[in-house]
Amino acid sequence: MRRFSFATIDVFTTTPLEGNPLAVLPDATGLTDAEMLAIAREFNLSETTFVLRREKSVERTRGFRTRIFSTREEMPFAGHPTLGTAAVLRGQGAGDEVVLELNVGPVPVRFSDRGGRTFGEMTQIEPTFGRVHEPERVADALGVPLAELEKDLPIQTVSTGIPFAIVPFVRLEALQNWAPDWNRLEKYLTTTDAQFFYAVCRKTVAGDAHLHARMVFYGGDDPATGSAAGPAAAWMVRNGLVASGSPVEIEQGIECHRTSRISARADRSGEKVTNVRVGGFFAPVVQGELRLP
């Protein structure tokens, strides 16, 4: 039997069994693509990560080669898998700056102490701003009245590795009660440059949060979406909703009973938005061993 150690870690939370759960195989050497996808389906989490180990000198200069799989496909990038994988590797002695070589390129994660807890922050690739969507069509795809969407802010695709259409809701209650149909969402998204919607509202449950967010995909309600939090912060900075470099605290996962908190920020110089950073805390949960023929 081949034996592979694994760990599960809850990301964007300080509390085990909250946040977004992730399975990490810190040494997946020898696994095929088909086996990685099958293992992701075995864990049945939103994502599972596989670190393909290389010579230590290579890992020091180029980073840890990491692949991310959902239960359906390989992902070029995802936020909580990046932070969670780096946290697991840090726990195995990788240091306070861990670079993951992902399919989108190298993504550094830096760890620091915040109030006695370890906080990790990744620098995502530079944001790109895509299509501005027609509000009427988006409202129809979401299954909500047009009046529930903010009329003075653009619904725009923004990407730091995965393209999200940022959709601003007017009322917190409308976003909390939103009951989307994934097939209906996907039917619209396949005609656009966005892969998913990231629905946000500037009214929040927690008094110190700046955005309440939901991201619904083929796996259901995502507890925390770090790959969308960066684009959301870039969108806010570009539209003058927050100052350059100011932190954006995003609450997510409340509707699926996995409360999460994501910290994001982005810089702006003229019309250019750059230096997107996304961070949070994490809580290790399980260590185990996977046995395969």
C-alpha positions in Angstrom: 0.0 0.0 0.0 1.1 3.5 -0.7 0.8 5.8 2.2 0.2 9.6 2.1 -0.1 11.8 5.1 -2.8 14.5 5.1 -4.1 17.3 7.3 -7.3 19.1 7.3 -7.4 22.8 8.3 -10.2 25.3 8.7 -9.2 28.5 7.0 -10.3 32.1 7.6 -11.3 31.4 11.2 -9.8 31.0 14.6 -12.3 28.4 15.6 -12.2 24.7 14.6 -15.3 23.6 12.7 -15.9 27.0 11.3 -14.4 28.8 8.3 -13.7 26.9 5.1 -12.3 23.4 5.5 -9.4 22.2 3.4 -7.6 18.9 3.0 -3.8 19.1 2.3 -1.5 16.3 1.1 1.9 17.9 1.9 3.8 15.2 -0.1 1.7 13.9 -3.0 4.6 12.7 -5.1 3.6 9.8 -7.4 -0.1 10.5 -7.6 -1.7 10.8 -11.0 -4.1 13.5 -12.1 -7.0 11.0 -11.9 -6.0 9.9 -8.4 -5.8 13.5 -7.2 -9.3 14.2 -8.5 -10.6 10.9 -6.9 -9.0 11.9 -3.6 -10.6 15.3 -3.8 -13.9 13.5 -4.2 -13.1 11.2 -1.3 -12.7 14.2 1.0 -15.7 15.9 -0.6 -14.6 19.4 0.4 -14.7 22.4 -1.8 -10.9 21.9 -2.5 -8.1 19.5 -1.7 -4.4 20.5 -2.4 -1.5 18.3 -3.4 2.1 19.4 -2.9 4.5 17.8 -5.4 7.8 17.8 -3.5 11.1 18.8 -5.2 14.7 19.3 -4.2 14.9 21.6 -1.2 17.1 24.0 -3.3 14.3 24.2 -5.9 11.6 24.8 -3.3 13.7 27.6 -1.7 14.1 29.4 -5.0 10.8 28.6 -6.9 8.5 27.6 -4.1 6.4 24.5 -3.4 4.7 23.1 -6.5 1.0 22.8 -5.5 -2.1 21.7 -7.4 -5.6 22.5 -6.3 -8.6 20.2 -7.1 -12.3 20.6 -6.4 -14.6 17.6 -6.7 -15.1 18.5 -10.3 -11.9 19.9 -11.8 -8.4 21.2 -11.2 -8.4 24.9 -10.2 -5.7 27.3 -11.4 -6.0 29.2 -8.1 -8.1 29.4 -5.0 -7.7 31.5 -1.9 -8.4 29.3 1.2 -6.3 26.4 -0.3 -3.4 28.7 -0.8 -3.5 30.0 2.8 -4.3 26.6 4.3 -1.5 24.8 2.4 1.1 27.4 3.3 0.0 27.1 6.9 0.4 23.3 6.9 3.9 23.6 5.3 4.8 26.3 7.8 3.9 23.9 10.6 6.3 21.4 9.1 9.2 23.9 9.2 8.9 25.9 5.9 9.3 29.2 7.7 7.3 32.4 8.0 7.3 33.1 4.2 6.0 30.2 2.1 5.8 30.5 -1.7 3.4 28.2 -3.5 4.0 27.7 -7.2 0.4 27.4 -8.5 -0.9 27.1 -12.0 -1.3 30.9 -12.1 2.3 31.3 -11.0 4.1 31.9 -7.7 2.0 33.2 -4.8 3.8 34.2 -1.6 2.2 33.8 1.9 3.7 35.7 4.8 2.9 34.8 8.4 3.0 37.1 11.4 1.8 37.3 15.0 -1.5 39.1 15.6 -2.6 39.2 19.2 -0.9 35.8 20.0 -2.4 34.1 16.9 -0.7 33.4 13.6 -2.1 35.4 10.7 -1.3 34.5 7.1 -1.5 36.9 4.1 -1.0 36.1 0.5 -0.2 38.5 -2.3 -2.3 37.5 -5.3 -1.4 38.1 -8.9 -2.2 41.5 -10.4 -6.0 42.1 -10.8 -7.6 42.4 -14.2 -10.9 44.1 -14.8 -13.3 42.7 -17.4 -16.8 43.0 -18.5 -19.4 45.3 -17.0 -22.6 43.3 -16.8 -26.1 44.4 -17.6 -28.0 44.6 -14.2 -31.2 43.4 -15.7 -29.7 40.2 -17.0 -27.8 39.6 -13.7 -30.9 40.1 -11.6 -32.7 37.6 -13.8 -29.9 35.1 -13.5 -29.8 35.5 -9.7 -33.6 35.3 -9.5 -33.9 38.6 -7.6 -35.8 41.9 -8.3 -33.6 44.5 -10.1 -34.2 46.9 -7.2 -32.2 44.6 -4.9 -29.0 45.5 -6.8 -27.1 48.8 -6.2 -27.8 50.9 -9.3 -24.8 53.3 -8.8 -22.1 50.6 -8.7 -21.0 48.4 -11.6 -21.4 44.7 -11.7 -18.0 43.9 -13.1 -15.8 40.9 -13.6 -12.5 41.1 -11.7 -9.9 38.4 -11.5 -6.7 37.6 -9.5 -6.6 34.1 -10.9 -10.3 33.2 -11.1 -12.8 35.7 -12.7 -15.7 36.7 -10.5 -18.5 39.0 -11.3 -18.8 41.3 -8.3 -22.6 41.9 -7.6 -23.5 44.6 -5.0 -26.8 44.0 -3.2 -28.6 46.9 -1.5 -30.2 45.1 1.4 -28.5 42.6 3.7 -31.7 40.7 4.2 -32.1 40.2 0.5 -28.6 38.7 0.2 -29.1 36.5 3.3 -32.4 35.2 2.0 -31.1 34.7 -1.6 -31.9 31.2 -2.8 -30.0 30.8 -6.1 -30.3 28.0 -8.7 -26.8 27.0 -9.7 -28.0 25.8 -13.1 -29.6 29.2 -13.8 -26.4 31.0 -12.6 -24.2 28.8 -14.8 -26.4 29.3 -17.8 -25.7 33.0 -17.6 -22.0 32.8 -16.6 -21.1 30.6 -19.6 -22.0 33.5 -21.9 -19.7 35.9 -20.0 -16.0 36.3 -19.0 -16.9 35.4 -15.3 -16.7 31.9 -13.8 -18.7 32.7 -10.7 -20.7 35.4 -9.0 -19.5 37.0 -5.8 -22.5 38.7 -4.2 -21.7 41.4 -1.6 -23.5 43.9 0.5 -22.0 46.9 2.4 -24.5 46.3 5.2 -23.1 43.6 7.5 -24.0 41.4 10.5 -20.8 42.2 12.4 -20.2 45.9 13.2 -16.5 45.8 12.3 -17.0 44.1 8.8 -17.1 46.1 5.6 -18.8 43.5 3.3 -21.2 40.6 3.8 -20.5 38.1 1.0 -21.9 34.9 -0.5 -20.5 32.8 -3.3 -22.6 29.9 -4.6 -21.1 27.4 -6.9 -21.7 23.8 -8.0 -20.7 22.7 -4.5 -23.2 24.9 -2.8 -22.6 27.9 -0.5 -18.9 28.5 -0.1 -17.9 29.3 3.5 -15.1 31.6 2.4 -13.7 32.6 -1.0 -10.3 34.1 -0.8 -9.9 34.1 -4.6 -13.0 36.4 -4.7 -12.1 38.6 -1.7 -9.0 40.0 -3.5 -11.1 41.0 -6.6 -13.8 42.4 -4.3 -11.2 44.6 -2.5 -9.8 45.7 -5.9 -13.3 46.5 -7.0 -14.0 48.6 -3.9 -10.7 50.5 -4.3 -11.3 51.2 -8.0 -14.9 52.5 -7.3 -13.8 54.7 -4.4 -15.6 52.7 -1.7 -12.4 52.3 0.3 -9.0 54.1 0.3 -6.0 52.6 -1.3 -4.3 50.1 1.0 -7.1 50.2 3.6 -8.2 46.8 4.9 -11.5 45.4 3.8 -13.0 43.0 6.4 -15.4 40.5 4.7 -17.8 38.2 6.6 -18.9 35.1 4.7 -20.3 31.6 5.5 -23.0 32.7 7.9 -25.8 31.3 5.8 -24.1 27.8 5.6 -23.2 27.8 9.4 -19.4 28.1 8.7 -18.7 31.7 9.8 -15.6 33.1 8.2 -13.7 36.3 8.2 -11.4 37.4 5.4 -9.1 40.4 5.4 -8.3 42.0 2.0 -6.6 45.1 0.7 -5.5 46.6 -2.6 -3.5 49.7 -3.6 -4.4 52.2 -6.3 -2.1 54.5 -8.3 -4.1 56.6 -10.7 -6.4 54.3 -12.5 -4.3 51.2 -11.8 -5.2 48.9 -8.9 -2.3 46.6 -7.8 -0.8 44.7 -4.8 -3.9 42.7 -3.8 -3.4 41.0 -0.5 -5.8 38.6 1.2 -5.3 37.1 4.7 -6.8 35.4 7.7 -6.4 33.1 10.5 -6.7 29.3 10.5 -7.3 26.3 12.8 -5.8 22.9 12.3 -8.3 20.1 12.8 -7.2 16.6 11.7 -4.1 14.7 10.8 -4.2 11.3 9.2 -3.0 8.9 6.6 -4.4 8.0 3.2 -3.7 4.4 2.0 -3.9 3.5 -1.7 -3.0 0.4 -3.7 
